[in-house]
């Protein structure tokens, strides 16, 4: 079994933490090592660039970046690393997250950022796990089991709703 690389969970502000914590919870459930940091592409640009440039040699396999408004944290990390970068646009600001979504998803060719929904921290973690599972059989099996468990839970909910509907 190969070692699972770490996931860097970066947020531009600690105000993002209540949402971003959901990504960390999912990573922990899958026993994926991670570190969470507050690093701003605009207020601490040197720190952001240095972290991104050294991420691969420091044992990271995926970088998750959360930022709101038109902040472009994920883009700054993608510009400085060849690792997969997943952007979480954060709700808020004058455009209620739409500006963050557009700033995260609109990248020039050669510098992609995979982008999840506004406040989609959990899906960012699931995507990071999917990427890491490509090189780790055990993690892949955990993800397959999670999907089976999810399908079974939906089937049980379907049965409960169908039964209740027949009793109306």
C-alpha positions as CSV (number, residue, x, y, z in Angstrom):
1,X,0.0,0.0,0.0
2,X,1.4,3.4,-0.9
3,X,1.4,6.3,1.5
4,X,-1.4,8.8,1.2
5,X,-0.2,12.3,0.4
6,X,-1.4,15.2,2.5
7,X,-4.0,17.7,1.5
8,X,-3.4,21.3,2.0
9,X,-6.6,23.1,3.1
10,X,-6.0,26.9,2.6
11,X,-8.4,29.7,3.3
12,X,-7.9,33.3,2.7
13,X,-9.5,34.3,6.0
14,X,-10.4,32.7,9.2
15,X,-14.0,33.7,8.6
16,X,-14.0,30.9,6.0
17,X,-13.2,28.3,8.7
18,X,-16.8,27.4,9.8
19,X,-17.5,26.3,6.2
20,X,-14.0,24.9,5.3
21,X,-14.1,22.8,8.5
22,X,-16.5,20.5,6.6
23,X,-13.7,19.6,4.2
24,X,-11.4,18.7,7.1
25,X,-14.1,16.6,8.7
26,X,-14.5,14.6,5.5
27,X,-10.7,14.2,5.1
28,X,-10.5,13.0,8.6
29,X,-13.3,10.4,8.1
30,X,-11.3,8.9,5.3
31,X,-8.0,9.1,7.3
32,X,-6.5,11.4,4.7
33,X,-3.7,13.5,6.3
34,X,-4.3,17.2,5.9
35,X,-3.2,20.6,7.3
36,X,-5.3,23.7,7.4
37,X,-3.8,27.2,7.0
38,X,-4.9,30.8,6.6
39,X,-2.9,32.3,3.8
40,X,-4.0,35.3,1.7
41,X,-3.0,35.7,-1.9
42,X,-3.3,39.4,-1.6
43,X,-2.4,40.2,2.0
44,X,0.5,37.6,2.3
45,X,1.4,37.0,-1.3
46,X,5.0,35.9,-0.6
47,X,3.8,33.3,1.9
48,X,1.1,32.0,-0.6
49,X,3.7,31.7,-3.4
50,X,6.2,30.0,-1.1
51,X,3.7,27.5,0.2
52,X,2.5,26.6,-3.3
53,X,6.0,26.3,-4.7
54,X,7.1,23.9,-1.9
55,X,3.8,22.0,-1.5
56,X,4.8,19.0,-3.6
57,X,8.2,18.5,-1.9
58,X,6.5,18.9,1.5
59,X,4.4,15.9,0.9
60,X,1.2,17.4,-0.4
61,X,-0.8,15.7,-3.2
62,X,-3.7,18.1,-3.6
63,X,-4.4,21.7,-2.6
64,X,-7.8,23.0,-1.6
65,X,-8.3,26.8,-1.5
66,X,-11.3,28.7,-0.2
67,X,-11.8,32.4,-0.8
68,X,-14.6,34.8,-1.0
69,X,-15.5,37.9,-3.0
70,X,-13.3,38.2,-6.1
71,X,-10.2,36.9,-4.2
72,X,-8.2,34.6,-6.3
73,X,-6.5,32.3,-3.8
74,X,-6.9,29.1,-5.9
75,X,-5.5,30.8,-9.0
76,X,-2.5,32.1,-7.1
77,X,-1.8,28.6,-5.9
78,X,-2.3,27.1,-9.4
79,X,0.1,29.6,-10.8
80,X,2.8,28.4,-8.4
81,X,2.3,24.6,-8.2
82,X,1.7,21.7,-10.6
83,X,-0.4,19.9,-8.0
84,X,-4.1,19.7,-8.5
85,X,-5.8,22.7,-7.0
86,X,-9.5,22.7,-6.0
87,X,-11.2,26.0,-5.4
88,X,-14.1,26.6,-3.0
89,X,-15.8,29.9,-3.8
90,X,-17.2,31.3,-0.6
91,X,-20.6,32.9,-0.2
92,X,-20.7,36.5,0.8
93,X,-19.8,40.0,-0.4
94,X,-21.8,42.2,-2.7
95,X,-22.5,39.4,-5.2
96,X,-23.2,36.7,-2.6
97,X,-20.5,34.4,-3.8
98,X,-21.0,34.7,-7.6
99,X,-17.9,36.9,-7.9
100,X,-15.9,34.3,-6.0
101,X,-17.3,31.5,-8.2
102,X,-16.3,33.4,-11.4
103,X,-12.8,34.3,-10.0
104,X,-12.2,30.7,-9.1
105,X,-13.5,29.0,-12.3
106,X,-12.2,31.4,-14.9
107,X,-8.5,30.3,-15.3
108,X,-6.2,30.7,-18.3
109,X,-5.2,27.6,-20.3
110,X,-2.5,25.5,-18.6
111,X,-3.4,26.7,-15.0
112,X,-6.6,24.9,-14.2
113,X,-8.5,25.1,-10.9
114,X,-11.1,22.4,-10.3
115,X,-14.0,24.4,-8.8
116,X,-16.8,23.1,-6.6
117,X,-20.1,24.9,-5.7
118,X,-20.2,28.0,-3.6
119,X,-19.5,26.9,0.0
120,X,-18.9,23.4,-1.4
121,X,-16.2,22.4,1.1
122,X,-17.3,18.8,1.6
123,X,-17.3,18.2,-2.2
124,X,-13.8,19.7,-2.4
125,X,-12.7,17.1,0.1
126,X,-14.4,14.3,-1.8
127,X,-12.7,15.4,-5.0
128,X,-9.3,15.5,-3.3
129,X,-9.9,12.0,-2.0
130,X,-10.9,10.9,-5.5
131,X,-7.6,12.3,-6.9
132,X,-5.5,10.7,-4.2
133,X,-7.4,7.4,-4.6
134,X,-6.0,7.0,-8.1
135,X,-2.7,6.1,-6.5
136,X,-3.9,4.3,-3.4
137,X,-6.0,1.1,-3.5
138,X,-7.1,1.3,0.2
139,X,-8.4,4.8,-0.3
140,X,-10.1,3.8,-3.5
141,X,-11.9,1.0,-1.6
142,X,-13.0,3.4,1.1
143,X,-14.4,5.7,-1.5
144,X,-16.2,2.8,-3.2
145,X,-17.7,1.7,0.1
146,X,-18.8,5.3,0.9
147,X,-20.7,5.4,-2.4
148,X,-22.3,2.0,-1.7
149,X,-23.3,3.2,1.8
150,X,-24.7,6.4,0.4
151,X,-26.8,4.5,-2.2
152,X,-28.1,2.1,0.5
153,X,-29.1,5.1,2.7
154,X,-31.0,6.7,-0.2
155,X,-32.8,3.3,-0.9
156,X,-33.9,3.2,2.7
157,X,-35.2,6.7,2.6
158,X,-37.0,5.9,-0.7
159,X,-38.8,2.9,1.0
160,X,-39.8,5.0,4.0
161,X,-41.2,7.8,1.8
162,X,-43.0,5.3,-0.5
163,X,-44.6,3.6,2.5
164,X,-45.7,6.8,4.1
165,X,-47.2,8.0,0.7
166,X,-49.3,4.8,0.4
167,X,-50.7,5.5,3.9
168,X,-52.0,8.9,3.0
